[in-house]
Amino acid sequence: MQDLLTQTGSDNFRELHRWSVENPERFWSKAWDDLSIVGQKGSLVRSGANFTGTKWFEEAKLNVVETLLAGDFDQEVLVELSEHAPRRCLTRGQLRSEVAACAAGLLASGVKKGDRVVAWMPNVQEAVVLALGALSLGAVVSTASTDFGPAALIDRFGQIEPVFLLTTAEYQYGGKKFSLRDKIDQVVSELPTLKQVVVVGGSGTHQSWEEFLAPHRGTALEFEKLDFAHPGFILFSSGTTGKPKCIVHSAAGVLLKVLSEQGYHLDINPGDRIFYSTTCGWMMWNWLVMGLGRQATIVLVDGSPSYPEITKLWSVAEEEKVSFLGVSAALIDSWRKRALVPKSKFDLKNLKTIASTGSPLSPSGFDWVAESVSDSVALASIAGGTDVCGCLVLGVPTEKVVRGEIQGPALGLDIAIFDQDGKEVSSGEDGELVCRNDFPTVPLKFWGDETGARMRAAYFERFEGVWAHGDFARTTSSGGFEILGRVDATLNSRGVRIGTAEIYRVVMNLPQITGALAVAQPFDGDTRIVLFVVTEDQLDQGLIQVIKSSLRDNASPRHVPSLIVSVPDLPRTRNGKLNELALADIISGRQERDSSTLANPECLEWFRDWAKSFKEEAR
């Protein structure tokens, strides 16, 4: 960032940020050049107006894989560590060869530009190779982690009509092996558009990964030149009703935005070694893969972050000489509670930056990093999400870290906090986190949303011409941000947004359950999912285990609530719809909103009593 300050004549980050917002064409054009994007940029940086009417780099022709794989062929650029297999690594030259063979295999399978290629995979190198191979052809990539069950997977992939699926025969987590063999055919039967299924490890029915690549070894790597706005990724973000939203992103937009975050805000440079603790089902996986564009080495770690020991990730940081470590705020808090002191056991001299996301990092989490890891490491709390495949607010390397705060807004984004009437609030006042100008990772569309109505409803109906991100937040006197939670009833489980509808689809199939309502509750510095149920009979431990097992097997472990509570009734509107927001206000301790639209407002009294008793017990 220091070079950018000098080049723009800015005295400090706040001046630079203001310049980037007031001069979007100059900023994003300069970012293209500074960040070494490979391709024909053209002279027209931005045209149109407003979020959905703006077009970026209309004259550009590029393929993001060319940027991601540029550089020294002998540099080790991808490392994979898993619970049950030896360390694997690839040089850039080897990765290019794998991607070339994969691309040729996809072509031979009938994949063409614009087709959807999907992966249901652990966090291993085959997933990266598939993504890059597909992107090199202009195909659209979507990934999900292996902890998603068939129902949740089909809810996602079933909407986008994929033609190619990569999955695995088995995986390991927390020392336990899990087989997908009996689930693959179920998933394939629900995805009738598939032309090819490849299974890492083989399944006896479908082609193995090695069999898929073998005929195409030695193929030259080629790049389909694409428009900047060509779709590259489909990510999934759940709301409170219906199936998950299929968010379509430009691969070039994601590349440019993420590299601006990594290069300007987070001090990731060529030769660095970066590791983010993630799965293929979280947008931070896409974010990590983009790190190849910084000519950095990306480290993939599959399995539990706490197996075989709670110190596992610190061992990885030491052994792999990690310079950038990304984790969830919940993981930092778990280390703090265990009183770990990594600096006393591990050599962390290469570590420059720790990034935290997924939920707000508490002030005590900041203290723990400074005291137990290093008082010189840059601690960058970051926030954004799937909707933008990047950050809205994040670290500022030229400013002091303030405990409990995210340092500042992303360059190029005009971030503010609005009250419910769309007016900017003063520092310290709570409101909604918004962005007042367009940027390259505004979604191209939602898949299947032909009129754009769902996308408008998701982001632009709250405030005319302004991106409403859906988070409560406030600014601080130092110019930082504090994220306070979700505006709607969408749940946040370990950094991944989950729609309540996904929980209800599973739970309401159980004959013992006649009603269910899930909300997120602030708890122990983070949030937890609380599921309230109406049952035919008593809610005993046996039924609780049935509910948890059903959610784990048919959705994912992230869908399993921390607490299941039996209730006499659930709040509903007069047309019979569950009112999650009324309940979320009560158990979160927020000011309650108008309940006059409820058909049974008297039922809220039970929840008020429950929330009061819970608060008293917690003291």
Beta strands, then each sheet from edge to edge (+ up, - down):
strand 1: 46-47
strand 2: 55-56
strand 3: 76-81
strand 4: 88-91
strand 5: 116-121
strand 6: 140-145
strand 7: 164-168
strand 8: 170-173
strand 9: 176-179
strand 10: 196-200
strand 11: 207-208
strand 12: 231-237
strand 13: 245-250
strand 14: 273-276
strand 15: 297-301
strand 16: 324-328
strand 17: 353-357
strand 18: 378-381
strand 19: 383-385
strand 20: 390-394
strand 21: 408-409
strand 22: 415-418
strand 23: 431-435
strand 24: 445-446
strand 25: 467-475
strand 26: 481-486
strand 27: 491-493
strand 28: 496-498
strand 29: 513-523
strand 30: 526-535
strand 31: 563-566
sheet 1: 1+ 2-
sheet 2: 4+ 3- 15- 14- 16- 17- 18-
sheet 3: 6+ 5+ 7+ 10+ 11+
sheet 4: 8+ 9-
sheet 5: 12+ 13- 24+
sheet 6: 19+ 20- 21+
sheet 7: 22+ 23- 25+ 26-
sheet 8: 27+ 28-
sheet 9: 29+ 30- 31-
end
